[in-house]
Every structure is written in structure tokens, then in C-alpha cells.
Amino acid sequence: MNFQPSRTALALCLGLLAAPLAQAKVSAAEADRLGKELTCMGGIKAGNAEGTIPPFTGKYLGAPAGTKFTKHAGQFQPDLYANEKPLVEITAANMAQYADKLSDGQKALLKRFPNSMRLPLYPGHRDFRYDDEVCAVAKKNALEAELVNDGNGVKGYMGAVSFPIPKNGLEAFWNNLMPARAATETVRRDLAVVTEKGDITWGRTIYSQLSYYDSPGNLGKPNGEQYASATNITELPEREKGGVVLSNEPINFATHKRLAWMYDPGTRRVRQMPEFGFDQPIPGSSGKVTIDSDRLFNGSPERYEWTLKGKREMVIPANALRLHQQIKYTDLIQPGHPNPAYTRYELRRVWVLEGALKPSYRHLFAKRVMFLDEDTGHAVATDLYDARGQLWQHGETHYYYSYDMNRWHAGTSFFYDLNSGTYVGMNMYQGRDQGPILNKNDLKSTQFTPEYIRNLAN
């Protein structure tokens, strides 16, 4: 297969990168391209000249006709592309042919496990779309949304990306931070820390999130103060069982602090955490994954200089329903990496977003490079570098289109320590009887208070 850069994509990228950093909003003429030659989230509708990236069809809104699916019940979603076979499997032996379509982290991972790691590349599909109402908010944001407080907040409208035609790094950053996603989510999820030899340390939490930004009643309303609230109730490891963490996420980190509380079952007390996020480790990850790496980045942008490097073609996880079926963990979890038989990659166009640590701040990662799907704004892969500038970790989030909400959902993530050969599987539910319950809209703001988690734990 001939994977050459798309001239259309290159021309668009050069034009966007030439725009001054201070520019917000876009002209009416530019916003009018959304839904025409651009998807409503700003992706190029056309495929590439080589035919290796398909055109956007958006022919499905929700479940295709004939699909048996019960909404908001945690059902494992049928895979529309289950019978497809890979076009090629990219391995350490043949990756030189696809080098310009891989990130540095992907190449390092293939080299680290030359005998077992592979990226199965499937035919591309861009068949699903957002609701018209979500697209309308995205267009309104294109015309009116703007960064405020030196990029630490956004003035815009709720329910869609703020900058479907991003002009700089911070705008692309906020698209990943506040995309169109689930209004409510409840899921019992597993976490596995897997050594190079295959030894596994398990964690498990019950996760609940209420996104005010995506609540149906807030669609199209001006941004409020709070983006979302979430709780994590620990079930494993046993020594942490019964602990609860509550977090409240602001829309403007300059005017409102990210707040978190922890219930300690040992003392039976709730205390406010002095800080939550950045490079604090995610509980149960053996220090391998930082809190701000969930969904590849979350929380305040303040510690990094964010630069939009343009758009490129890249092999990324996509249409990942193959991975999100009921699968025995003994089949999925292997030494070094998950079983590639359950992963699906496609060639797509992504925005390349680089974060360089500011001299006045500290963090485990001195540089992070994220790759954002052009059709959604979601970060799907990241390469993470240490203080010496050496590649340290590679992470991927395997997204799929959810029939529960007609939006893309962040499924299982894998974070690979390229030095030790250890990896972490997060947000896994393949070995359970139920997947995430999405958009049931059964959660209330009163369930996300310190008093509530004290009573919940008791």
C-alpha cells in the first residue's frame, strides 16, 4: 500500500499553522465550511488522494438499522466490522515501510517486542456522525468561543468541541479536554499492571461521572463554572478497599481550582486533598500512570507550553469495538502488551499537539506529544518523554462510537513503559458481565459532595 501525505491535508495544516496564536474565533465564511468540505468537528471530509483514508460518509446516526441493542443498560455493543480482516499487520520486521505513519512510541513498542507485538491495520471507516444539535453547537463555538485567562479557560457553549477549526495548541488542547462525550457514566472497571514476564497486579474501582458540559439540558448554553464531577470507589487492591475519591472539574482553571476529596475507610473520615492531578500516580497503577494521563490528558494546561504541530496521517486505534466485547482476561492480557488479535487500527488524519514543560514547573514528563483524531478532537495516542528528553512511555486510548449517546466513547487505554517492558491496562471491563452504562442520565449533582461519599462508603 502506498501511504503518501495528503496534499489537501498538508495545505490546510500550513494555512492553520500560519495563523497567529492570539487569533480566536473564525470568520463566518470559514465556519461555513463545517458540514460541507469539513465535518462538523473540523475534519477533512474528503479521503486522501491514495484512497487509503476514506471520505467521511456519516451515514449512521446511532445504531445502524437492524442492530439489536438496548440503550443505557451496559450492553456490550455489536461490532459492525467484526468480519473484516486486516489489510496488513505492521511489525518490527516491516515497520520501515510505514515509518511515516507511526509515532515514535509505536515504533519503539514494536522494536521492544519484535516477536509478538503487531498493529493490525484494517480498512478505514468514517461512517458515524454526531447529532445535528451537537454539530450546531460546534459551529456556534467556531464563531464565538475564545480562550480566556491565558488559555486556562474557555468562553463558549456546552456540548461540543470549542474550536472545531483550531488555530493554536491551546485550542486543540481544549478540544480534547472538553469534547462531546457521555453526560453520565457508571462502570465497574478493572486495572492491570502487567510485567514483561506476565505477572499481573489487579486494581478495580466503581467509577461514576456526571458531565454538566454534556447534560442534555445544558446543550448550547454558555459555559458554566463546572465541567464535570466524578467518584471512584476502590474494590481492589484489598488494602485500599472502601476508599472513595471525589473530584470536581472546572471549566476555567484560573478562576476555579480542581477540587478533590478522599474518604479513608481506616479513619472513616473525608478530607480535602491539597492537590489533585498532574503527575500524582493513579491509585493501583504502581506509579506507572499519572492522574493527568487519563484520556491521555486531563486537568489544567498550565504546566506546559502547547504547540499545534499540524496534521498528519497516522495509524491509530479506531472503531475499536473488537476490543470492547466480553473477552476473558486470560486471552486479552499477555506479557508486554495486550493480545493484538483484539485491537483494530486504521489510517487516519490526526492533529499533532506537543506539550513542553515550562521551566518554572516540574512534572515526570518533560514533553508529551498527543495525536488527536480530526473527526472528534479526542486524543487517541501519546508519546511521553522524561527530563532527559528520552522517550519513556507510549499510551493509547481505544475509542468507539457509542450507540448509547451517538458520540465517541473512551474505552480501554494501555500505557507502555518502554524501558521496563511493563504496561498498564486501564478502564477494562471485558471480563465482566456488563460494560459502561452511558447517558442514562440517572446521576445528580447531590451525589458528588463530600457528605455524600461519606454516607456512600458507610
LINSULDA-V644214 format. One record per pair of residues at least 24 apart in sequence whose ideal C-beta (glycine too) atoms are under 7 Angstrom apart, sorted by the first residue. I is the first residue (numbers start at 1). J is the second residue. D is the distance in Angstrom with one decimal. If there is no record, write none. Layout:
# LINSULDA-V644214
I;J;D  I;J;D
This chain:
# LINSULDA-V644214
1;52;6.0  1;87;6.7  1;88;6.8  2;50;5.4  3;50;6.9  3;52;5.8  3;98;6.4  3;100;6.9  3;101;5.1  3;313;6.5  3;347;6.7  4;50;5.7  5;313;6.3  6;48;3.9  6;49;6.2  6;313;6.5  7;49;6.6  8;44;6.1  8;46;6.2  9;44;6.1  9;311;5.2  9;349;5.5  12;44;6.6  12;311;6.7  13;310;3.8  13;311;4.4  16;167;6.2  17;308;6.7  17;310;5.6  19;167;4.5  21;168;4.7  23;167;5.0  24;146;3.7  24;147;6.0  25;143;6.2  25;144;6.3  25;146;6.0  26;142;5.3  26;143;6.8  26;165;5.2  28;143;6.7  30;165;6.2  31;139;5.7  31;142;4.3  31;143;5.1  34;138;6.7  34;139;5.1  34;142;6.3  34;164;5.9  35;135;6.4  39;375;5.4  40;130;6.2  40;135;3.4  40;138;5.2  40;139;6.8  40;164;6.9  41;138;6.0  41;161;5.9  41;164;5.3  41;375;5.7  41;376;5.9  41;377;5.9  42;164;3.7  42;165;5.1  42;374;6.8  43;349;6.9  43;374;3.8  43;375;4.0  44;349;6.5  44;374;6.7  48;313;6.8  52;347;5.2  53;124;5.7  53;313;6.6  53;347;5.6  53;348;6.4  53;349;6.4  54;124;4.7  54;125;6.6  54;126;5.7  56;126;4.3  56;375;6.7  57;126;6.2  57;127;5.3  58;128;6.9  58;129;3.4  59;127;5.4  60;127;5.2  60;128;4.9  61;129;5.7  61;131;6.9  61;406;5.9  62;403;5.4  62;406;5.1  63;403;4.1  69;403;5.2  71;403;6.7  71;404;5.3  72;404;5.7  72;437;6.2  72;438;6.7  72;439;6.0  72;440;4.1  73;437;6.8  74;434;3.9  74;435;5.0  74;436;6.3  74;437;4.5  75;435;6.8  76;324;6.8  76;325;5.4  76;326;5.6  76;435;5.2  77;321;5.9  77;324;6.8  77;403;5.9  79;321;3.8  79;322;5.8  79;325;6.8  81;125;6.5  81;319;6.0  82;322;6.9  84;122;5.6  84;123;6.1  86;120;4.0  86;121;5.7  86;122;5.5  87;121;5.3  87;122;6.6  87;123;6.3  88;121;5.1  89;118;4.5  89;119;7.0  89;120;5.1  90;118;6.4  90;119;4.2  90;121;6.0  90;315;6.7  91;118;4.8  98;315;6.7  101;313;5.8  101;314;5.6  101;315;5.0  101;347;6.4  102;315;6.0  103;314;6.7  103;371;6.5  103;381;6.0  103;383;5.4  104;383;5.4  104;391;5.7  105;383;3.9  105;391;6.4  105;394;2.8  106;394;6.5  108;391;5.8  108;394;6.6  108;418;4.9  109;394;5.5  109;416;5.6  109;418;6.7  112;418;5.9  112;421;6.5  113;336;4.6  113;337;6.0  116;336;6.3  117;336;6.8  117;337;5.3  117;340;6.9  118;340;4.7  119;315;5.9  119;345;4.9  120;340;5.9  120;343;6.3  120;344;6.6  120;345;6.2  121;315;6.0  121;345;5.2  121;347;6.8  122;344;5.3  122;345;6.7  122;346;5.7  124;346;4.4  124;347;5.8  124;348;6.7  125;319;5.7  126;375;6.3  128;401;4.1  130;180;6.2  130;406;6.4  130;407;6.4  131;406;5.3  133;219;6.0  134;159;5.9  134;160;5.0  134;180;5.1  137;219;6.4  137;220;5.0  138;164;4.8  147;171;6.7  148;252;6.7  149;252;6.1  149;254;3.5  149;255;6.8  151;301;6.1  152;252;6.4  152;253;4.5  152;254;4.0  152;300;6.6  152;301;6.6  152;302;6.0  153;251;6.1  153;252;2.9  153;253;6.4  153;254;5.6  153;255;6.6  154;223;6.3  154;251;6.4  155;223;6.4  156;223;5.5  157;220;5.5  157;221;6.6  157;222;6.1  157;223;6.8  158;213;4.8  158;218;4.7  158;219;6.5  158;220;6.9  158;221;5.4  158;223;5.9  159;213;6.8  159;214;6.0  159;218;6.7  159;219;4.0  159;220;6.1  161;377;4.4  166;308;6.3  166;351;7.0  168;308;5.5  169;306;3.3  169;307;4.6  169;308;4.4  169;353;5.8  170;301;6.3  170;306;5.2  172;308;5.2  172;351;5.4  172;353;4.9  172;372;6.1  173;301;5.3  173;306;4.9  173;353;6.4  175;372;6.7  175;377;3.4  176;297;6.3  176;370;6.9  176;372;5.7  176;377;5.9  176;378;6.1  176;379;4.5  177;298;6.6  178;213;5.7  178;227;6.3  179;376;6.2  179;377;4.7  179;378;5.6  180;214;6.6  180;407;4.9  181;211;6.4  181;214;5.7  181;407;5.9  182;211;6.5  182;214;6.5  182;405;5.5  182;409;6.4  182;438;4.6  182;439;5.5  183;211;5.4  183;214;4.4  183;215;4.8  183;216;6.4  183;439;5.4  183;441;5.9  184;209;6.9  184;210;5.6  184;439;6.1  184;440;5.7  184;441;5.4  184;442;6.4  184;443;4.7  185;209;4.8  185;436;5.5  185;438;5.5  186;437;4.7  187;429;6.0  187;435;7.0  187;436;3.8  187;437;6.8  188;429;6.7  188;432;6.1  189;427;5.0  189;428;6.3  189;429;5.5  190;428;4.4  190;429;6.7  190;431;6.7  191;284;5.0  191;285;6.6  191;424;6.8  191;425;6.8  191;426;5.3  191;428;7.0  192;333;5.7  192;424;7.0  192;425;4.4  192;428;6.6  193;285;6.3  193;286;4.7  193;288;6.3  193;422;6.7  193;424;5.3  194;333;5.9  194;335;6.9  194;422;6.6  194;423;5.4  194;425;6.9  195;422;5.3  196;335;6.0  196;336;5.7  196;420;6.8  196;421;3.2  196;422;6.4  197;335;6.0  198;334;6.9  198;335;3.7  200;333;6.4  201;286;6.3  202;236;5.4  203;236;5.2  203;237;6.0  203;284;2.8  204;235;4.3  204;236;4.0  205;232;4.6  205;233;6.1  205;234;5.4  205;235;6.4  206;233;4.3  206;235;6.7  207;232;5.5  208;443;6.2  210;443;4.4  210;445;6.7  210;448;6.3  216;441;6.9  223;251;5.0  224;251;6.7  225;250;6.3  225;251;6.4  225;256;5.6  226;250;6.0  226;251;6.8  227;251;4.9  229;445;6.9  229;448;3.6  231;448;6.4  231;453;6.2  234;283;6.6  237;284;6.3  240;283;6.4  242;457;6.0  244;453;4.6  244;456;6.4  244;457;5.2  246;448;6.1  246;450;6.7  246;453;5.0  247;276;5.9  248;448;6.9  253;300;4.0  253;302;6.5  258;299;6.1  258;300;6.6  261;450;4.7  261;453;6.7  263;453;5.1  263;454;6.0  263;457;4.7  265;457;6.4  270;450;4.8  270;453;6.3  270;454;4.9  278;303;6.6  278;363;6.3  279;363;5.0  279;364;4.3  285;424;5.3  288;415;6.3  288;417;5.9  288;422;6.3  288;424;4.9  289;415;5.1  289;424;5.2  289;426;6.7  290;364;6.3  293;395;6.3  293;415;6.8  295;379;6.8  295;397;6.2  295;410;5.3  296;370;5.7  296;379;3.9  296;382;4.6  296;395;5.9  296;397;5.8  297;370;6.3  297;379;6.2  303;357;6.3  303;358;6.1  303;361;4.1  303;363;5.6  304;355;3.5  304;356;6.1  304;357;5.9  304;358;6.5  305;356;4.8  305;358;5.9  306;353;6.4  306;355;5.3  307;354;4.8  308;351;6.6  308;353;6.0  309;352;4.0  309;354;5.5  310;352;6.0  311;349;5.6  311;350;6.8  311;351;5.6  311;374;6.6  312;350;6.3  312;352;5.9  313;347;6.0  313;349;5.7  314;348;6.5  314;350;4.9  314;371;5.9  315;345;5.0  315;347;5.7  316;345;6.3  316;346;6.8  316;348;5.4  316;350;6.3  316;371;6.5  316;373;6.9  316;380;4.8  316;381;5.7  317;343;6.6  317;344;6.8  317;345;5.9  317;380;5.8  317;396;5.4  317;398;4.3  317;399;6.8  318;344;6.7  318;345;6.7  318;346;4.0  318;348;6.0  319;344;6.0  319;346;6.6  319;400;6.3  320;344;5.5  320;398;3.7  320;399;6.0  320;400;4.7  320;411;5.8  321;400;4.9  323;398;5.2  323;411;6.6  323;412;6.1  324;400;5.9  324;411;5.0  324;430;7.0  324;435;6.9  325;430;6.8  326;430;6.3  327;430;4.1  327;431;6.9  328;431;6.3  329;430;6.8  329;431;4.3  332;430;5.8  333;425;6.5  336;421;5.8  336;423;6.9  337;416;6.9  337;423;6.1  338;414;6.1  338;425;6.5  343;398;7.0  348;373;6.2  349;374;4.6  350;374;6.2  376;408;5.0  378;408;6.0  378;410;7.0  391;418;6.2  392;418;6.4  392;419;6.6  393;417;5.7  393;418;6.4  394;418;6.4  402;438;5.7  404;438;3.9  404;439;4.9  405;438;5.5  405;439;4.2  409;438;6.5
